[in-house]
């Protein structure tokens, strides 16, 4: 009975994790309302639960369907890592553009308060 309960819990967590990763892979970069931080928290929670479930499990005791699902999940996680990295790279690029725009606005030929004070004192 214990093994069946463990098997069900593994199946449940793997299913949730796969759903979260599929959702993230489909929405990242295309849905402006998508909250990557929340999705990542859910993903991390599932990975933690899996690590706890597998902690005392001999790999030879894993059901064949779990092994197949784990291999499929691994492929999805590889794609997920690429998409998250591309998203973060885009965020960094936008941040750099904004930083440069602010710096350019600050050096538009007018004096800042600090520069003006130096000229008054001189």
Secondary structure, DSSP 8 states (H G I E B T S, - for coil): -HHHHHHHHHHHHHHHHHHHHHHHHHHTTT-TT--HHHHHHHHHHHHHHHHHHHHT--GGGS-HHHHHHHHHHHHHHHHHHHHHHHHHHHHHHHHHHHHHHHHHHHTSSS--HHHHHHHHH-
